[in-house]
Every structure is written in structure tokens, then in C-alpha cells.
């Protein structure tokens, strides 16, 4: 059995990575196997002030992003 993220997402493959984290293609075990993209924020996040501002700005933007194929936070 594969490792689950948040108890319900099975990693299919890594889609990309950057300084803020990694994006995975995952299969939802609770939604009939639906494929989703899941971003896991890097940990620990640097104590660099500029990087912390980037993370905060990215989170704020994602809260306002509405799309039928995107899971809300």
C-alpha cells in the first residue's frame, strides 16, 4: 500500500518543485480515485523574511481562487 498524504491522497508522481514546496499528482481514495494536484509546503520554511512574505502572499491568493476543479483550503 502506498503512503497517503492527509490520510486520503495517494501520490502518483511528482509534478514539480520549487523553493516553497513540491506539487504532486495524487489520487483521492475518498473521491472515487479522482486525480488531483496537491502542493506540500516545504518544511521548515526558511526564516528569511522575503521567503516568508512570498509564502504568505501565495496563501492569501489561494484562498480567493475559485474553480470547480480546485479544492478549497
C-alpha positions as CSV (number, residue, x, y, z in Angstrom):
1,X,0.0,0.0,0.0
2,X,1.2,3.5,-0.9
3,X,1.8,6.2,1.6
4,X,-1.2,8.5,2.0
5,X,-1.0,12.3,2.4
6,X,-3.6,13.7,4.8
7,X,-5.0,10.2,5.0
8,X,-6.7,10.3,1.6
9,X,-4.3,11.2,-1.2
10,X,-2.1,8.6,-2.8
11,X,0.9,10.0,-4.6
12,X,1.0,9.1,-8.3
13,X,4.1,11.2,-9.2
14,X,5.9,14.5,-8.5
15,X,4.8,17.2,-10.9
16,X,7.3,19.9,-9.9
17,X,9.1,21.5,-7.0
18,X,10.5,24.9,-6.0
19,X,11.6,26.9,-3.0
20,X,8.1,26.8,-1.5
21,X,7.4,23.1,-1.8
22,X,6.5,20.2,-4.0
23,X,3.5,19.6,-6.2
24,X,2.3,16.0,-6.6
25,X,-0.2,14.4,-8.9
26,X,-2.3,12.4,-6.4
27,X,-5.3,10.0,-6.5
28,X,-8.0,10.7,-4.0
29,X,-9.0,7.5,-2.2
30,X,-12.2,9.2,-0.9
31,X,-13.4,10.6,-4.2
32,X,-13.6,7.5,-6.4
33,X,-10.0,7.8,-7.4
34,X,-10.2,11.3,-8.8
35,X,-6.8,12.8,-9.8
36,X,-5.8,15.9,-8.0
37,X,-2.7,18.2,-7.8
38,X,-1.6,18.7,-4.2
39,X,1.1,21.1,-3.1
40,X,3.0,20.3,0.0
41,X,4.7,23.4,1.5
42,X,8.4,22.9,2.3
43,X,9.2,22.4,5.9
44,X,10.8,24.0,7.7
45,X,10.2,27.3,5.9
46,X,13.2,29.5,6.0
47,X,13.5,32.3,8.5
48,X,14.3,34.6,5.5
49,X,11.8,37.5,5.7
50,X,11.4,37.7,1.9
51,X,10.6,34.0,1.6
52,X,8.1,34.2,4.4
53,X,6.3,37.1,2.6
54,X,6.2,35.0,-0.6
55,X,4.6,32.1,1.4
56,X,2.0,34.4,3.0
57,X,1.2,36.1,-0.3
58,X,0.8,32.8,-2.0
59,X,-1.6,31.5,0.7
60,X,-3.7,34.7,0.6
61,X,-4.0,34.4,-3.2
62,X,-5.0,30.7,-3.0
63,X,-7.8,31.5,-0.5
64,X,-9.5,33.6,-3.2
65,X,-9.0,31.2,-6.1
66,X,-12.3,29.6,-7.1
67,X,-12.5,26.9,-9.7
68,X,-14.7,23.8,-9.9
69,X,-11.6,21.6,-10.2
70,X,-9.7,23.2,-7.3
71,X,-10.2,22.1,-3.7
72,X,-10.6,25.0,-1.3
73,X,-8.4,25.4,1.7
